[in-house]
Amino acid sequence: MGRHKGTPLRAFAIYLLAGFTGIAGGLLGCAFQQGLNWIQHLFAGPGKTLSASVRDNLSWWQTLLVPTIGGFFGGLCLLLLRGRKPPFGISDLVMLVQLRKGTIKVRESLVQIVSSACTIGTGGSIGKEGANSQIAATIAAWVARIGRLGSRPRAVLIGCGVAAGMATSYNAPIAGAIFVMEIVLGNFAMDVFAPIVLASVLATMIRWHVLGEGAIYANSFPKAELPKLPWELILAALLLGVLCGIGGLLFRAAVHHSRKGFQRLRLSPPLALAVGGLVVGAIGTFMPEAWGNGFEVIDHVTDVTQTPPLLVVLTLFLWKQIATCATVGSGALGGIFTPNLVIGAAFGSLFAFGLGLVHDISPLERSTFAFVGMAGLTAATMHAPVTAVVLVFELTGHYELTLPVMLCSIVASMTASLVDEDSYYTAAIKQRGERLPAGIEDMAIRSTFVRDVLRRDCVTVRDTAGFREVMQLLGSHRGDTIYVQDAAGALVGRVELQDVKYFLNDPSLTTAVIAGDLTRPVVTAHADDSIAAVMPHFDDPELREIAVVDAQKRLLGRVRHQDVITTIGSEVLGQQRRSTRLSMGGDDDMPVPAGHRLFTIPVPDAWIGLAIDGLPAASLHGLVVVMAIQGPGPDAEPVAATPDLVLQAGWRIVVLGTTEAVERLHRDDGGGDE
């Protein structure tokens, strides 16, 4: 039989699910775009662009009314949620993935998506990337629920949904994947990156087929390659980066204060969104380019054949921000990524006008600075310089923008980070009272929960049980702890083996003793607690496990310190392959962690009579028991080292461990043969 190669079936499943998420996200994202087009045509009439439709088809009072009606109906949809605020949009999805808290329910998500469509389709100044990501993430959460995936693969799959949504919105598969790695997951490991890329690419291919392919702003530049910018203009990108960093902070502050202002009004969702729509409508009476997400407006700002007047660009820069603040502040559901791009393009164009006062700038160079400003403001607001750089490349199709875009994005992100360490997304998460993890180890203990390491093999007894029943349970149970419950099933405490030793010396007392008399306090946790919350309890060297209870204090299971350490190690190390491989005598090879080997040793005297999961933690440091060999002869039958296997005298065990750990056991119990 030939050697099996490739990805194991279980590991390959995440690629199948990621592919399904990408295809479904791409199809539904395109359907969402078609729905937006239908709503815009219904309310604003036919036209090449939304702003053109407003100018050609709507009177001033209709321009006021359309976004107001859209906001009102969007708010009516939110009333169906009955005051709940389920996760929606990028910031909530970041929290869902990194903290692995919260759930996406299909019904609630559908209501939010319809609300977002009402706002965007009638001119609300928010981006569709939030709804597109929500659509694909809902599919991913549903698939994860059906497949009963663990918290880590579920988080990866939701990341696939976000990547599919971003790729569908911008026709940018690389930027969509990078955005998820940089912002949503904070992880560039290959076992995470590969399914994200797969979902992003498939979603983009669907978009190509339905909505057309090619870079969105490829027509903003001539087909010929861009000339190289002179060095003084490249250095000017550094100054633009500093200004974008400051501008990103001011834009975030404006959105924040707008939210606070609407909250102080204490309006119901329909009225609040209607007021926000009224502001957008008022702006649209003289600047309809401020309507919608603004994709077509960037084409106008960056057009090299017809440079827009300075006053038009300045007006767009100011009023687009006000329209976005009014829409987002009123509680409308959507993203700020696309409006941020529009504002950044206008800002870069304004910078080019100013630069033209001291240096001759061609229309092509002015258009270049518009895209540089777009990348810079995005990097500053999102703290995502890599995403900003790649996104501009994919939006324009011109990689000749490399130097100025990279310089501006890095400087803008650094400038914003020096003033405020939080991005738009992390600030929104902290406002909810959550703290994002710092580093992979912190993420492991904060995004792994008690439910992930819960054991349900607890031994329980009623608090009225007699001493003999308690002793029988302790004698038949391989552990040394049983849990005591009252008549209602609530946890009262625990009884350990050492608690009964005193009574064994005086048998006359055993007839009057019940389990309640032997009970000692127990440390408890809840299934939804993070490992970070329970780890301090294990600072007590005598505490080996914690009881897990529900809201009524009914026992759900237990969490062992050893299981917590093992799980965290698995989360941190992930699926990393080691260079050492071990032949197991079959067709497959098994990877062995670096620095470890297999050893066969006699069962140490201190381990005789103990179950595998009851072995002393101190002597197990650096060792894992793989199997036991029952008997001294070469033909002795090997058995798997299951947790309840009790080791006997005369047996040998196969352990995986470091040389130092095995030598320590050899010194105590004699050598073994490898």
C-alpha angles and dihedrals in degrees: 000000000000124000115270112235136178135044118340114248094247092051091044091057092076089059091052091049091045090051091050090048092050094049094044092044091050094049095046092042090055090047089052090053091050089050091052090051090052093050092048091049090048096052104027102027129227121330143134091251135012093250090050090051091052093050095045103037111026131072120216094265092048089050088055093045104046100066090037091057091044092052091047093053090044088055092048088058090054090055087068087068089065096225096314120130107207117185116286133163135012100304092052091046090051089055091045092053103037098038094028089219126138133020138248113230118198097225095049092044092050091054091051093048091052089049090051091049091053091054099042095041092055096049106276110161099240133106127255092222090087092057094041091052090046091053094052093040089053089054089049093049091048092050091047090051093049092046092045092229122183122250095266099051088041090056091049091049093051086050087055088055092052091049091050091050094049092046091050092049098050105021085238113127096171094048090046091055094043091049091056092047094046102038113012104038103015087210131109097182112142095235087059099035097053099060090042091055091046093054092045094049094047092049090051092050090053089050091051091053096047106030103020134262136257135076111309095229099032090118092059089079132045116262091249120087117275115255116246113265116241114255094252091059091047089054088048086064087067090059090046088053092057091048091048090051091055091041092053091054092049092048091051091048091051092052091047094051091046090057091049091050094053091046090056089055089061093209124163114255095259093051094042093051090043090055090049089050091049090056090051090047091052090052090047092061089074104011110034089165086078089067124099127000091313103230093142091046091064088058088057094047094048098040108131094193096059117025111210116235117264092243092055093051092046092049092049091048093054102037096043088060092050092048091050093048091049093049098043094038093054090060101259114160116240144085132285094208095095097042086049089057091052093049090046092051091050090047092050090049091051089051089052091052089053092045089052089066091068102025134034109253125187122218088254092055091046089053089049091056090052089061091042089054090048091057093042097052091045091051091049096048097042099029085230108126096160092052091047093052095047092043093056090048091053095042093053103028088222116118089179086088090071103111102044094039093049094046094048094045096049094045092046092050092047092048093051092044093052090058099036124011091203126085123214089269100044091046089055090051093049090051086064090058096257127128120212117225120260110221132349095285092052090047090051095057095039097046096043115081137201090252089062093061099030119138116202098193096102119150112221137187135184117257089239094055116123127248093256092056090050091051092049091053092048090049096049097039116085091215127065099232131078125179124232122219133186127229092278092053095252117144113256101176142286139281121214130194093252090057092068099046093087092056093049089066091058110040091181089071096054095076092061098040122096131183092263090062091055096046121120126189117278131213110234138193137178127244093244094052115112121240087245089064095052100038094084089062090063091062083090102089092209094055111092101162142019126216117237116215138175128233091282091051092250113153115254100170143290139277120217123208091229092054091051092053092046093049094048090050090052092050093049097044094040115180097327113159118226125220094234116080129187126212111223096193095262137080096285132072122218120215114236121204114252113267094023132106138176117257132181112214137162116263106270114245091241090057098051110117095015126116118237093252091048097057115126110270093218095058092043093060106128094005138099121188108227103177144340127233112214106216141010100263127094091245094054114135115251119218131194116262096242117177093254097047110122114214118229135202114270094029126121125217133207111223132186110215152113121293091244093055093049092046088054090056091044091056090054101039109017133264129301135200122259 
